[in-house]
Amino acid sequence: MGMSHGPRSVSAMMRPRLSLAALGFAIIGLGASIASLIDYVGTTPTFCAETGCATVRESAWAHPLGIPMPVLGIAFYLAAVVLSFVDAPRLRRALAIAGAAWAVLLIVLQAFVIDAWCKLCLVADPAAIGYALMVLAGATVLRFTLTRSLVTLPALLTTVGLLALWTGNLPASKAPVPAASASPGQPPAFVERAQVPGAATVVEVVDFECPFCRRMQDRLTTAIAHVQSPVRVVRKMLPLTMHPHAMPAALAYCCADAQGKGDAMAAALFAANPDDLTPDGCEKLAASVGCDLDRYRRDLPQAETRVAAEMAEARAAGVRSLPTLFIGDERIVGAGKSTEELTALLDHAAAAR
């Protein structure tokens, strides 16, 4: 008799563990969704400030039906947490299957359509799949107790805190916070140095391969054309390692800029196919804008020094995501500003000078 009930006894022993694991996945996904929503609604990213994260946030898939994607995630995971304590097996299974299917779709979109990865999405989406696997494997209702209810909130807060540490946007306890980062309203020194009387100054922190830098460039160029006052554009290089052709493009710009061809080269680099921004491709662009190629090649070592210095300046100034512009003393992060808003900022900067 004991042998015949063995498998059933093992299953009965596993179900509470599966149920707790399902609740754990739901809490992790809820924490990631809350962190993501904070980044969506904040003026600057708090958790996920990398270009891939910004690319996902700015994509057409980020606001289905006008609703920020993290709101849908929060609703899903809150329902999953509640259903962990409610005896509704059919609803729990339906929610789990739907959530896993949606998560797989979002992963596919990032991989093949958006062509960028968000760190927080890489937590929230697999959490939905893990939750579904636990439910389909036999997770059932948990008995609601005071202990479990009291543990849920600290577990959620711990998840959010660990995500902040993992995404790298909390300063290390022993590392000094740069003054510019501590005081966002204070323009960095390189922005102050770029200002000249009688002109609106734009300091543009640039990665020529970044898709959102390219989008912002189109709007900025149009806005500058609409402004009656003189506009001076100063570019600082910040090629990101995730973009394989960003460094050759940055070096090419610096070499062309040394010959007085910076504006023309920037326009050519932004207009080129990102896959063509190889060293050879950039040299061809330099030739097309009238650069002396012998001098261009000789200037490459100096360009490397300049790029390294400007990357350090940008990081010290608290530049964590691209695009980042400084129009006058105003810091603009992300590609959300419209042409009209950029034009107004340029007019204001010109009037201030």
HELIX and SHEET records of a PDB file:
HELIX    1   1 GLY A    6  VAL A   41  1                                  36    
HELIX    2   2 THR A   51  GLU A   58  1                                   8    
HELIX    3   3 PRO A   64  GLY A   66  5                                   3    
HELIX    4   4 MET A   69  LEU A   83  1                                  15    
HELIX    5   5 PRO A   89  LEU A  109  1                                  21    
HELIX    6   6 GLN A  110  ILE A  114  3                                   5    
HELIX    7   7 CYS A  121  ALA A  137  1                                  17    
HELIX    8   8 LEU A  146  TRP A  166  1                                  21    
HELIX    9   9 ALA A  179  ALA A  182  1                                   4    
HELIX   10  10 ALA A  189  ALA A  194  1                                   6    
HELIX   11  11 PRO A  211  HIS A  226  1                                  16    
HELIX   12  12 ALA A  246  ALA A  258  1                                  13    
HELIX   13  13 GLY A  262  ALA A  271  1                                  10    
HELIX   14  14 PRO A  274  ASP A  276  5                                   3    
HELIX   15  15 PRO A  279  SER A  288  1                                  10    
HELIX   16  16 LEU A  293  ARG A  298  1                                   6    
HELIX   17  17 LEU A  300  ALA A  316  1                                  17    
HELIX   18  18 THR A  339  ALA A  352  1                                  14    
SHEET    1   A 4 VAL A 231  MET A 237  0                                        
SHEET    2   A 4 ALA A 200  VAL A 206  1                                        
SHEET    3   A 4 THR A 324  ILE A 327 -1                                        
SHEET    4   A 4 GLU A 330  VAL A 333 -1                                        
END                                                                             
